[in-house]
Amino acid sequence: MTIYLADEAATIALGRHLLEVLPEDFGGWTLLLEGELGAGKSTLARSLIRAAGHEGAVPSPTYTLVEPYALSRGKLYHVDLYRVVNEEELDFLGFDELEDGCRLVEWPDRAPGLADASDLRVMLSYANGGRAADLVGLSERGRALARRLEAIYRQD
């Protein structure tokens, strides 16, 4: 499924819609956010985090690698793998210890095996003066999530 995002407001709306279709307890979910620099990955992540109830700043985890959030729906981890050189670094990061929450992962291509244990891939790209978001369910529940999101966008 491809969603055209005309501007930043459309990217922010996609983040809110993603939260709407996630289960109330979103622990154990992994969403991969892919795309070039400036394609909207951080904007999308910030939108979802704020929609989930976080108030205040949502810093980029580029240097910390992981920014944790304790929210009413559970824990959410904003992960940025841009500085990761190889997949083995995920062990040092304690990535497996983050399974109790929802993981939003930017730059997942730095750990190619991560897709095998993830639920949804959101590939952001430049398109027609805006952006496009290609959504691919990577697990059965991820495919169901993509279908629910598609239903929202058909109504709009």
FENSUL-V236103 format. One record per residue. N is the residue number from 0. PSI is psi in whole degrees, 0 to 359 (999 if undefined). OMEGA is omega in whole degrees, -180 to 180 (* if undefined). BURIAL is 1 if it has 24 or more other ideal C-beta (glycine too) atoms within 12 Angstrom, else 0. Layout:
BEGIN
N_PSI_OMEGA_BURIAL, N_PSI_OMEGA_BURIAL
END
This chain:
BEGIN
0_135_178_1, 1_133_179_0, 2_126_176_1, 3_132_-180_0, 4_101_-173_1, 5_329_-175_0, 6_184_-179_0, 7_323_179_0, 8_324_178_0, 9_324_177_1, 10_319_177_1, 11_319_178_1, 12_321_178_1, 13_319_177_1, 14_317_178_1, 15_318_180_1, 16_323_177_1, 17_316_179_1, 18_320_-180_1, 19_322_-175_0, 20_346_175_1, 21_149_178_1, 22_158_-179_0, 23_317_174_0, 24_100_-174_0, 25_16_176_1, 26_140_178_0, 27_355_179_1, 28_145_175_1, 29_121_179_1, 30_126_-180_1, 31_127_180_1, 32_111_-176_1, 33_158_176_1, 34_166_180_1, 35_168_172_0, 36_134_178_0, 37_5_-177_0, 38_346_177_1, 39_9_-179_1, 40_310_-179_1, 41_323_177_1, 42_316_179_1, 43_314_180_1, 44_314_180_1, 45_320_-180_1, 46_313_-180_1, 47_318_-179_1, 48_316_179_1, 49_320_179_0, 50_332_179_1, 51_357_173_1, 52_359_179_0, 53_131_176_1, 54_144_180_0, 55_192_-176_0, 56_147_174_0, 57_86_-176_1, 58_154_176_0, 59_135_179_1, 60_23_-178_1, 61_319_-178_0, 62_326_179_0, 63_341_-177_0, 64_324_179_1, 65_129_172_1, 66_115_-180_1, 67_149_177_1, 68_129_174_1, 69_112_-174_0, 70_168_-178_1, 71_330_-180_0, 72_351_-178_1, 73_191_-179_1, 74_147_176_1, 75_134_-180_1, 76_121_175_1, 77_114_-173_1, 78_135_177_1, 79_115_-177_1, 80_13_-176_1, 81_321_-177_1, 82_358_179_0, 83_130_-177_1, 84_321_177_0, 85_162_-173_0, 86_331_-179_0, 87_337_179_0, 88_340_178_0, 89_327_178_1, 90_316_180_0, 91_331_179_0, 92_342_-176_1, 93_32_-175_0, 94_320_-180_1, 95_335_180_0, 96_354_-179_0, 97_7_-177_1, 98_346_-179_0, 99_353_-179_0, 100_181_175_1, 101_130_-179_1, 102_120_172_1, 103_114_-172_1, 104_115_173_1, 105_148_-180_1, 106_46_-179_1, 107_345_178_1, 108_344_177_0, 109_344_178_1, 110_77_-172_1, 111_329_-180_0, 112_347_-178_0, 113_327_-179_1, 114_330_-179_1, 115_336_-178_0, 116_25_-177_1, 117_169_-176_1, 118_321_-175_1, 119_136_174_1, 120_129_174_1, 121_108_-179_1, 122_113_-179_1, 123_136_180_1, 124_162_177_0, 125_138_-179_0, 126_125_173_0, 127_46_179_0, 128_359_178_0, 129_222_179_0, 130_162_171_1, 131_142_176_1, 132_114_175_1, 133_122_-179_1, 134_130_-180_1, 135_122_175_1, 136_127_-178_1, 137_346_176_1, 138_170_178_0, 139_315_-180_0, 140_332_175_0, 141_322_177_1, 142_321_177_0, 143_321_177_0, 144_316_179_1, 145_322_178_1, 146_320_178_0, 147_322_178_1, 148_320_178_1, 149_321_179_0, 150_322_178_0, 151_316_-177_0, 152_336_174_1, 153_328_180_0, 154_331_-177_0, 155_999_*_0
END
